[in-house]
Amino acid sequence: MSSVIYVVPWAICDTESIYVKKVKGDDVQVPEKGSEFNSWCIRNVIASPDRRTKDTYAIVDVFNGYKEKMNEKGMSVFSLTNSQDVLENLGFQKADDTEASFIKNKVLKLNKDKKK
């Protein structure tokens, strides 16, 4: 059984946490880069760096996906997007420390050493 893990890298008023929504099943549709998910844009889709799983990570671009739509509607980025309440209502949960560390280091590659 494979799963798609939707990753929201930050939430309004909680920028240190990563929020995830896991969709499991044999017939789970893997989203494409640039496709829409809950009115957000999928920024990137990558297979799990852990070869023991068949998980796919879909990184959600909560800011830019909404930015374009809000410009059309004349709304502010803080009026709808990724507040903690909205994320929890959509089924997202705060990743625990182990999972958040794995996602930051291996999936998002935020802590990667930069060569000078």
C-alpha positions in Angstrom: 0.0 0.0 0.0 1.3 3.4 -0.9 0.5 6.8 0.4 0.7 10.4 -0.6 1.8 12.7 2.1 0.8 16.4 1.5 3.3 18.7 3.2 2.6 22.2 4.2 6.0 23.7 5.2 4.6 26.4 7.5 1.4 27.8 9.0 0.5 31.3 9.9 1.5 31.9 13.5 3.3 28.6 13.6 6.2 29.0 11.1 8.4 26.4 12.8 6.0 23.5 12.4 5.4 21.3 9.4 1.8 20.1 8.7 1.1 16.9 6.9 -1.9 15.1 5.6 -1.5 11.4 4.7 -3.7 9.8 2.1 -3.3 6.0 2.1 -4.6 3.3 -0.2 -3.9 1.1 -3.1 -5.5 3.4 -5.7 -4.3 6.7 -4.4 -3.7 9.3 -7.2 -0.3 10.9 -7.1 -0.7 14.6 -7.9 1.3 16.2 -10.6 3.6 19.2 -10.0 1.6 22.3 -10.7 -1.8 20.7 -10.1 -4.3 22.1 -7.6 -5.0 20.7 -4.2 -7.5 22.5 -1.9 -7.1 25.6 -4.0 -3.3 25.5 -3.4 -0.7 24.6 -6.0 1.5 21.5 -5.7 5.1 23.0 -5.8 6.9 19.7 -6.1 6.3 15.9 -6.0 9.0 13.6 -4.9 9.3 9.9 -4.0 10.3 9.2 -0.4 14.0 9.4 0.2 13.5 6.3 2.5 13.6 3.5 0.0 11.8 1.2 2.5 8.5 3.0 1.8 6.4 3.7 -1.3 5.4 7.1 0.0 5.2 10.1 -2.2 5.6 13.6 -0.8 3.6 16.4 -2.4 4.9 19.8 -1.3 2.1 22.3 -1.2 2.8 25.9 -2.1 0.3 27.6 0.2 1.5 31.1 -0.5 1.9 31.3 -4.3 -1.1 29.1 -5.1 -3.4 31.4 -3.1 -1.6 34.6 -4.1 -2.8 34.4 -7.7 -6.4 33.4 -6.7 -6.5 36.2 -4.1 -5.4 38.8 -6.5 -8.4 37.9 -8.6 -10.7 38.1 -5.6 -9.0 41.0 -3.9 -8.2 39.2 -0.7 -5.3 39.3 1.7 -3.0 36.4 2.2 -3.9 36.3 5.9 -7.7 36.1 5.3 -7.9 32.4 4.2 -4.8 30.5 3.6 -2.9 28.2 5.9 -3.9 29.2 9.4 -3.7 26.3 11.9 -7.5 26.1 12.1 -7.9 25.9 8.3 -5.2 23.2 8.1 -6.7 21.2 10.9 -10.2 21.4 9.3 -8.8 20.1 6.1 -7.3 17.1 7.9 -3.7 18.3 8.3 -1.9 17.4 11.5 1.3 18.9 12.9 4.2 16.5 12.2 5.9 15.0 15.3 9.5 15.9 15.9 11.0 12.8 14.2 8.8 13.2 11.1 9.3 16.9 10.9 13.1 16.5 11.1 13.0 13.8 8.3 10.9 16.1 6.1 13.1 19.1 6.7 16.4 17.3 6.1 15.5 14.7 3.5 12.5 16.0 1.6 12.7 19.8 1.8 16.5 19.7 2.2 16.3 22.8 4.4 19.3 22.0 6.5 21.6 21.0 3.7 25.1 22.3 4.0 25.9 24.8 1.3 29.2 24.6 -0.6 31.1 27.8 -0.7 
